[in-house]
Amino acid sequence: MLVSRYNSICLSKYIGAGKEWNVYYDIVESGKRIRNLRERLDMTRQEIADEIGLSVQALKKIELGMNGTKIDTLVEFADFFHTSLDYLVCGVEKGSCIGLDELCQELDEKELQFVRKMIESTIANIVLLK
C-alpha cells in the first residue's frame, strides 16, 4: 500500500533484523524525471498516458509531484522510457556509482588501511544479520 509522507510515497515495507523499515521516494523529483523523459522524446502527455494506460490528468499530477504512483506504473514508465527504476525513483542510473578505486585514489596508506578495516567490519556485520 502506498502511504503519503510529505512529498514522499511509501513504496514498500521491509522487515528485517527485528525492525520494520519503510522505503520512500520523492514524488516531486520522480515526477520531474518522468516529465523530462517525456519532453526528451518530444511527446505529449496524451501520447504517454495512452501508452502507459493512465488518464492525462493522472499523468499531469505525477509529473507535477502532486501524486505518486504504484510500483507497477513506475515499471511501465521505466520500460517505456528504456530506463531503470533506480533512475525514476532515486535519480541514479544503474552502474553510475563511483568505483572504490576512484574514491580511494587520493588516500594515503594509513587512510586506505582504515577504509579496508571499515569494509571488512561492515561485511562481517552483514553476514551476522543473515
VENBEL-V398433 format. One record per residue. RES is the residue in one small letter. PHI is phi in whole degrees, 0 to 359 (999 if undefined). PSI is psi in degrees with one decimal (none if undefined). OMEGA is omega in radians with two decimals (NA if undefined). Layout:
# VENBEL-V398433
((RES;PHI;PSI;OMEGA) (RES;PHI;PSI;OMEGA))
This chain:
# VENBEL-V398433
((m;999;137.0;3.12) (l;271;131.3;-3.10) (v;235;124.7;3.13) (s;289;141.6;3.05) (r;211;102.8;-3.05) (y;57;-124.0;3.09) (n;261;26.2;-3.10) (s;238;159.6;3.09) (i;236;136.7;3.05) (c;284;113.8;-3.07) (l;277;-38.9;3.14) (s;196;168.9;3.06) (k;246;140.5;3.10) (y;235;128.4;3.11) (i;242;120.5;-3.14) (g;196;156.0;3.13) (a;53;34.1;3.08) (g;75;9.3;-3.13) (k;233;155.0;3.04) (e;253;130.4;-3.11) (w;239;135.0;2.99) (n;261;141.2;3.12) (v;254;119.4;-3.09) (y;247;154.6;2.95) (y;223;154.0;-3.09) (d;278;109.1;-3.07) (i;290;-26.7;3.12) (v;291;-50.1;-3.13) (e;293;-39.4;3.10) (s;298;-42.8;3.10) (g;299;-40.3;3.10) (k;298;-41.1;3.13) (r;295;-41.3;3.11) (i;297;-44.7;3.11) (r;299;-44.2;3.13) (n;298;-40.0;3.11) (l;295;-41.6;3.10) (r;298;-45.5;-3.11) (e;294;-35.5;3.08) (r;299;-32.8;3.11) (l;274;-0.5;-3.13) (d;54;46.3;3.14) (m;247;152.8;3.10) (t;275;164.6;3.05) (r;299;-38.3;-3.14) (q;300;-44.9;-3.13) (e;297;-45.1;-3.14) (i;292;-43.7;-3.14) (a;302;-42.1;3.11) (d;296;-41.2;-3.13) (e;293;-40.7;-3.06) (i;274;-24.9;-3.11) (g;91;35.7;3.11) (l;241;163.6;2.97) (s;281;157.7;3.10) (v;299;-39.5;3.14) (q;297;-41.3;3.12) (a;296;-43.0;3.11) (l;297;-42.1;3.12) (k;301;-44.8;3.14) (k;295;-35.4;3.09) (i;294;-48.4;-3.12) (e;298;-34.7;-3.13) (l;276;-3.3;3.12) (g;76;18.9;3.11) (m;278;-32.0;3.12) (n;228;146.4;2.96) (g;271;-169.3;3.13) (t;215;163.2;3.13) (k;292;157.2;3.12) (i;300;-35.5;3.13) (d;301;-41.8;-3.13) (t;290;-37.7;3.06) (l;299;-38.7;3.09) (v;297;-41.5;3.09) (e;300;-45.0;3.10) (f;299;-47.9;-3.12) (a;300;-43.5;3.13) (d;295;-46.6;-3.11) (f;298;-43.7;-3.09) (f;273;1.6;-3.12) (h;54;49.0;3.11) (t;228;-176.8;-3.11) (s;256;159.5;3.00) (l;297;-33.6;3.09) (d;306;-43.8;-3.12) (y;290;-47.2;-3.10) (l;298;-42.1;-3.05) (v;274;-42.7;-3.01) (c;248;-14.0;-3.11) (g;81;16.2;-3.10) (v;237;124.3;3.07) (e;283;143.5;3.10) (k;302;134.1;3.11) (g;84;4.7;-3.11) (s;266;3.6;3.14) (c;290;146.8;3.08) (i;289;135.8;-3.13) (g;288;157.6;-3.14) (l;300;-39.8;3.12) (d;301;-41.8;3.14) (e;294;-38.8;3.14) (l;294;-33.4;-3.01) (c;262;-3.0;-2.99) (q;299;-24.5;-3.11) (e;256;9.9;3.13) (l;273;147.5;3.06) (d;277;176.1;-3.05) (e;299;-41.0;-3.14) (k;296;-42.1;3.12) (e;293;-38.8;3.10) (l;297;-40.7;3.10) (q;298;-41.2;3.10) (f;299;-45.4;-3.14) (v;297;-44.4;3.12) (r;302;-46.2;-3.13) (k;295;-38.1;3.11) (m;295;-42.6;3.12) (i;295;-46.7;3.12) (e;301;-43.2;3.12) (s;296;-43.1;3.12) (t;298;-45.7;3.13) (i;298;-43.4;3.11) (a;300;-40.6;3.12) (n;292;-37.4;3.10) (i;297;-43.4;3.13) (v;299;-38.8;3.12) (l;295;-29.1;-3.12) (l;284;-17.9;-3.10) (k;285;none;NA))
